[in-house]
Amino acid sequence: MLNPAIQDILIGFEPITLSEMDRVKLMNRVDTKFAFSLQQFVKFLPELAHAYKILEIEDTRTPFYESLYFDDERFSFFQDHHNGRTNRFKVRFRKYVESNLTFLEIKHKFKGRTNKKRIKVESIPDHLEAHHIEFIKGIIPKDVDLKAVMWNSFHRITLVNKIENERLTLDFDLTFRWDDRTEKFDNIIIAELKQESVNRNSAFFALMKTINIRPYRLSKYCIGSIELYGGSRLKFNRFKKKLLTLKKINTDAA
């Protein structure tokens, strides 16, 4: 059940529909991530209502997302991120539950910019079919033998700047699972500010600076990979400090 405090605060935002969001698709963009506790979020969220509208889909302002991530046997996509490569990829299927839309999505990070390409599919399969592989090969220049490695689900609040070409996603109730293992982050928010170029004068960016919350560079895919596979199959030395910080936020907020 959604936290009642969040429900109450969201009422103060003017709604925007999915079709009205076309101006902020930002498929090629700069992403800046932040992490903070649910308690911090509830306190500062009302300060953003003057600058942002909230996405409303099928009468909900906290739609549910499900993703299935793919990687190869060596977890090359994870390793590329861990090793700081400026040219890297992620491959996933994502279902936007309330919208009843599912896509095969490829995110390409190159020199600080994110370029996302996707094709619509009927549902999330448990393996890649021929037309999926053809789409992937058209974007990723090297041969990769991919398999499903992780399910991820969360609720998302999407805020759209009333003036700037900018949107802000706020993900919570994060769950990562594979086989019989499930890991949860119940008391943390992962925020992602999506802009054409970095604008630190943005209302959200300025607010983060005021309350001393600094950008946090670690993807949900990497968090889940470490939680489900770290220690036995993955080395994550460069991420240990960030993960400890994330867990401290989550534990202190509980």
C-alpha positions as CSV (number, residue, x, y, z in Angstrom):
1,M,0.0,0.0,0.0
2,L,1.3,3.4,-0.9
3,N,2.6,5.5,1.9
4,P,-0.3,7.9,2.9
5,A,2.1,10.8,3.4
6,I,3.1,10.6,-0.3
7,Q,-0.5,10.3,-1.4
8,D,-1.4,13.5,0.5
9,I,1.5,15.5,-0.9
10,L,0.9,14.4,-4.5
11,I,-2.6,16.0,-4.5
12,G,-0.9,19.4,-4.5
13,F,0.6,18.9,-8.0
14,E,-1.2,19.9,-11.2
15,P,-1.6,16.8,-13.4
16,I,-0.2,16.1,-16.9
17,T,-1.3,13.3,-19.2
18,L,0.9,10.9,-21.1
19,S,0.1,12.5,-24.5
20,E,1.0,15.9,-23.1
21,M,4.5,14.6,-22.2
22,D,5.6,14.4,-25.8
23,R,7.7,17.6,-25.5
24,V,9.9,15.9,-22.8
25,K,10.5,12.5,-24.3
26,L,14.3,13.3,-24.1
27,M,15.4,10.0,-25.7
28,N,18.8,11.6,-26.0
29,R,19.7,13.4,-22.8
30,V,21.9,14.0,-19.8
31,D,20.9,12.1,-16.6
32,T,21.7,13.2,-13.1
33,K,20.8,10.7,-10.2
34,F,20.2,11.3,-6.6
35,A,19.3,9.0,-3.6
36,F,17.6,10.0,-0.4
37,S,15.3,8.6,2.2
38,L,11.5,8.4,2.1
39,Q,11.3,10.8,5.1
40,Q,13.5,13.4,3.4
41,F,11.4,13.1,0.2
42,V,8.1,13.6,2.1
43,K,9.5,16.8,3.7
44,F,10.8,18.5,0.5
45,L,8.4,17.3,-2.2
46,P,5.8,20.1,-1.6
47,E,8.5,22.6,-2.5
48,L,8.5,21.4,-6.1
49,A,4.8,21.8,-6.8
50,H,5.2,25.4,-8.1
51,A,7.7,24.2,-10.8
52,Y,6.5,20.8,-11.9
53,K,3.4,19.0,-13.0
54,I,2.8,15.3,-12.2
55,L,2.1,12.5,-14.7
56,E,-1.2,10.9,-14.1
57,I,-2.1,7.6,-15.8
58,E,-5.4,5.8,-15.3
59,D,-6.1,7.8,-12.2
60,T,-2.8,6.9,-10.6
61,R,0.2,9.2,-9.9
62,T,2.4,6.4,-8.8
63,P,2.3,3.9,-11.7
64,F,4.0,0.5,-11.5
65,Y,6.9,-0.6,-13.6
66,E,8.4,-4.1,-14.2
67,S,11.7,-4.8,-16.0
68,L,13.6,-7.8,-17.1
69,Y,17.4,-7.1,-17.6
70,F,19.7,-9.0,-19.9
71,D,23.5,-9.5,-19.8
72,D,26.0,-12.0,-21.0
73,E,27.7,-14.8,-19.0
74,R,30.5,-12.4,-17.9
75,F,28.0,-9.6,-16.9
76,S,29.8,-7.3,-19.4
77,F,27.2,-4.5,-19.2
78,F,27.7,-4.4,-15.4
79,Q,31.5,-4.6,-15.7
80,D,31.6,-1.8,-18.2
81,H,29.7,0.5,-15.8
82,H,31.9,-0.7,-12.8
83,N,35.1,-0.1,-14.8
84,G,34.0,3.4,-15.7
85,R,33.7,2.9,-19.5
86,T,32.2,6.0,-21.1
87,N,30.7,3.9,-23.9
88,R,28.3,1.3,-22.4
89,F,24.9,-0.3,-22.8
90,K,21.9,-1.8,-20.9
91,V,19.3,-4.1,-22.4
92,R,15.9,-4.7,-20.8
93,F,12.3,-5.3,-21.4
94,R,10.0,-2.9,-19.5
95,K,6.3,-3.1,-18.9
96,Y,4.5,0.2,-18.0
97,V,1.7,-1.6,-16.2
98,E,-1.1,1.1,-16.0
99,S,-0.5,2.1,-19.6
100,N,-0.4,-1.6,-20.7
101,L,2.7,-0.9,-22.8
102,T,5.8,-3.1,-23.0
103,F,9.0,-2.3,-24.8
104,L,12.4,-3.8,-25.5
105,E,14.7,-0.9,-24.6
106,I,18.4,-0.3,-25.1
107,K,20.1,2.5,-23.2
108,H,23.4,3.7,-24.6
109,K,25.6,5.8,-22.4
110,F,28.3,7.6,-24.3
111,K,30.5,10.4,-22.9
112,G,27.9,11.4,-20.3
113,R,24.9,11.4,-22.6
114,T,22.1,8.7,-22.6
115,N,20.5,7.7,-25.8
116,K,17.5,5.3,-25.5
117,K,16.0,3.3,-28.3
118,R,13.1,1.0,-28.1
119,I,10.6,-1.1,-29.9
120,K,7.1,-2.1,-28.8
121,V,6.5,-5.8,-27.9
122,E,3.4,-7.7,-26.8
123,S,4.8,-8.9,-23.4
124,I,8.0,-9.6,-21.6
125,P,9.5,-12.9,-22.8
126,D,11.9,-15.1,-20.8
127,H,14.4,-15.2,-23.7
128,L,15.3,-13.1,-26.7
129,E,13.6,-14.0,-30.0
130,A,15.1,-13.5,-33.5
131,H,13.6,-10.1,-34.1
132,H,14.7,-8.9,-30.6
133,I,18.3,-10.0,-31.4
134,E,18.1,-8.2,-34.8
135,F,17.1,-5.0,-33.1
136,I,19.9,-5.3,-30.5
137,K,22.5,-6.0,-33.2
138,G,21.5,-2.9,-35.0
139,I,22.5,-0.8,-32.0
140,I,25.2,-2.7,-30.1
141,P,28.3,-3.0,-32.4
142,K,29.8,-6.1,-30.9
143,D,28.3,-9.6,-30.7
144,V,26.7,-10.3,-27.4
145,D,25.1,-13.5,-26.2
146,L,22.5,-12.3,-23.8
147,K,20.3,-14.0,-21.3
148,A,17.9,-12.8,-18.7
149,V,19.6,-12.1,-15.3
150,M,17.3,-10.0,-13.2
151,W,13.7,-8.8,-12.6
152,N,13.3,-5.3,-11.2
153,S,10.0,-3.6,-10.1
154,F,9.2,-0.3,-8.6
155,H,6.6,2.5,-8.4
156,R,7.5,5.8,-10.1
157,I,6.5,9.4,-9.7
158,T,7.2,11.5,-12.8
159,L,7.4,15.2,-12.6
160,V,7.5,17.4,-15.6
161,N,9.0,20.9,-15.5
162,K,6.3,23.5,-16.4
163,I,8.7,25.6,-18.5
164,E,12.0,23.8,-19.1
165,N,12.5,20.7,-21.3
166,E,13.1,18.5,-18.2
167,R,11.5,15.7,-16.3
168,L,12.2,14.1,-13.0
169,T,11.5,10.5,-12.1
170,L,11.3,9.3,-8.5
171,D,11.4,5.6,-8.0
172,F,10.5,3.8,-4.8
173,D,9.5,0.4,-3.4
174,L,12.5,-1.1,-5.3
175,T,12.5,-4.8,-5.6
176,F,15.2,-7.0,-7.3
177,R,14.6,-10.7,-7.8
178,W,16.0,-13.8,-9.6
179,D,15.1,-17.4,-9.0
180,D,14.2,-17.8,-5.3
181,R,16.1,-14.7,-4.2
182,T,14.5,-11.3,-3.6
183,E,16.1,-8.1,-2.3
184,K,14.1,-5.0,-1.4
185,F,14.9,-1.3,-0.7
186,D,11.7,-0.1,1.0
187,N,12.8,3.2,2.4
188,I,14.7,4.9,-0.3
189,I,14.0,7.0,-3.3
190,I,16.2,6.9,-6.5
191,A,15.7,10.2,-8.4
192,E,16.8,10.8,-12.0
193,L,16.8,14.2,-13.5
194,K,16.6,14.1,-17.3
195,Q,17.7,17.2,-19.2
196,E,18.9,18.2,-22.7
197,S,22.1,19.4,-21.0
198,V,23.0,19.8,-17.3
199,N,21.2,22.8,-15.8
200,R,22.1,23.3,-12.2
201,N,19.6,26.2,-12.0
202,S,16.7,23.7,-12.4
203,A,14.3,23.9,-9.4
204,F,15.1,20.3,-8.4
205,F,18.9,20.7,-8.8
206,A,18.8,23.9,-6.8
207,L,16.7,22.2,-4.0
208,M,19.2,19.3,-3.8
209,K,22.0,21.8,-3.3
210,T,20.1,23.7,-0.6
211,I,19.6,20.5,1.4
212,N,23.1,19.1,0.7
213,I,22.1,16.1,-1.3
214,R,24.7,15.4,-3.9
215,P,24.4,13.5,-7.2
216,Y,24.7,9.7,-6.8
217,R,26.1,7.7,-9.7
218,L,24.8,4.1,-9.5
219,S,22.1,2.6,-11.6
220,K,19.3,0.4,-10.4
221,Y,20.6,-2.4,-12.6
222,C,24.0,-2.3,-10.9
223,I,22.4,-2.2,-7.4
224,G,20.3,-5.2,-8.2
225,S,23.3,-7.1,-9.8
226,I,25.4,-6.6,-6.7
227,E,22.6,-7.6,-4.3
228,L,21.7,-10.8,-6.3
229,Y,25.2,-11.8,-7.6
230,G,27.8,-9.8,-5.7
231,G,30.5,-11.8,-3.9
232,S,29.9,-15.0,-5.7
233,R,30.0,-13.9,-9.3
234,L,30.7,-10.2,-9.4
235,K,33.5,-8.0,-8.1
236,F,32.2,-4.5,-7.2
237,N,35.1,-2.8,-5.3
238,R,34.5,0.5,-7.0
239,F,30.8,0.5,-5.9
240,K,31.2,-0.7,-2.3
241,K,31.3,2.8,-0.8
242,K,28.2,3.9,-2.8
243,L,26.3,0.8,-1.9
244,L,27.1,1.2,1.8
245,T,25.8,4.8,1.6
246,L,22.6,3.6,-0.1
247,K,22.1,0.9,2.5
248,K,22.7,3.3,5.3
249,I,20.0,5.7,3.9
250,N,17.6,2.7,3.6
251,T,18.3,1.4,7.1
252,D,18.3,4.8,8.9
253,A,15.0,5.6,7.2
254,A,13.3,2.3,8.3
